[in-house]
Amino acid sequence: MNKNKIRQANHTLNNDLSNTKRTKRVIEKMVVALNDHRIDDIGEFFSDDFNWFGNFGCGTKIGLKEFQENWQKPFQKAFSEKVCVDEGRVFEGEWGAAFGRQEAVHTGPFMGISPTHKKVNIKYMDFWHVKNDKIVNNWVMVDFPDVMKQLGVDIFDGEGWEKFDNKKNKPHNCFDDQHAIEEFIYRITEEIWENKKVENIRKYYAKDVIVRSPLITTFDCEKVVEATYKTLDQFPDRELIGEDVISCGSIDSTYLSSHRILSTGTHLGEGIYGKPTGKKVIYRVIADCLIKDNKVIEEWIIRDEKSILNQLGIKVDDFVKQKISDGIYKKSDIDLIKNCFTIKNIIPNCESKNAIKYQDYFSKIIKDQKNVYKLYERSAQLYWIGGEVVYTFDKIFEKWKSFLSCFKILKCEISNNILLNQNNMRPRSSMRWRLICKHNKNGIFGLPTNKDIEIFGISHAEFGKKGIIREFILIDEISIWKQILL
């Protein structure tokens, strides 16, 4: 074949360039309708004899009805809650093109894979032909091999051409990293705790991993394995329900993740909380993990210990007094508490405007709780320690005021602050912090002792249009009482 005689761009030879604005308007409205999950009335944007041309595995749909029945409905059955995000668009005359992603949840069978309820990122490219304000043809490429990889199936069995890529020169896609990090964190948490594959901790944690909490700091992966078994002995039916993962960094090298977990279980075994009560508990945990080459090298974790004790019918101060009396809590514990947010390794710098804004908001609230009225939305929700939920900025002000009024705040330190932006969710920020203070006033922590106290917390915040709309604060109240009573 004479390459010089190959006729190119047959479909666009007679393109009417005067229709660019009309084409753009139709496509933009159509995308909004798809994000509203409209199917039955989608003919507002597509002609009755519309043709849809997909890649292999997606098929060809002739006519609007086939498009609705044989693409839209099965697609939404397999992947619900989907939101289309066009990352780039080009319009010229009767033609429009876009590439982007759909953020969705795998809730139906797909390619023999049972629903995993994982969030997936479905990449696509679209090419539309518009006549008389209706889409008449649509050529589509959907990256389903990538979707399957996100669901744990590599159809290329490691033989894809990605193996030739130079990862150092790979363009950085922040969204892809965030999605992959979230999937990794959720997967290993389920594997270790709910599937009881505790020994797999050695696969995902470095041998010399540092795990810090206000209770204890360990420097050995075997201690993580041991602690996990002890927790499962006390709560054998424990479930860890992932609420959110806020992250930054590169999945291919080093990243920081902040994983908020709703943990449930039945107190069926003897341990730190005493003899088994048979009571069911539900409480939050936030674990910040620094991960390098898919291994946790450093972790900071806070559990809502007050919530656990409340549900077991135990007051926190009584619990600490008993442990001191039993010789379990000792004066030397205070040194562990005051070093629990030490950082050994270099952490990726992930600050953004909203991350810095949250740091600024938090510092202002610690300084003067009246700033709640300026920095929170009126309808804000605060998920407080002890499993308490506080609504409206009036109640949030009261909660912070009663907590901080016991102390003279000498210093507020922010250890780490990261932000996550996803198109179908509010901006969320994670922050690890420390308050250095003096217990100098009467209040919810008893009579003043004038002792130096350090309060450690991890927070997650969501931003609305005017300020913080939802916030999660985790503080280990046991560590505060230990410093007061020891």
Beta strands, then each sheet from edge to edge (+ up, - down):
strand 1: 46-53
strand 2: 60-62
strand 3: 79-92
strand 4: 95-106
strand 5: 119-131
strand 6: 134-142
strand 7: 205-212
strand 8: 217-218
strand 9: 239-249
strand 10: 254-266
strand 11: 280-292
strand 12: 295-303
strand 13: 376-383
strand 14: 389-391
strand 15: 407-420
strand 16: 428-439
strand 17: 452-463
strand 18: 468-475
sheet 1: 2+ 1- 6- 5+ 4- 3+
sheet 2: 8+ 7- 12- 11+ 10- 9+
sheet 3: 14+ 13- 18- 17+ 16- 15+
end
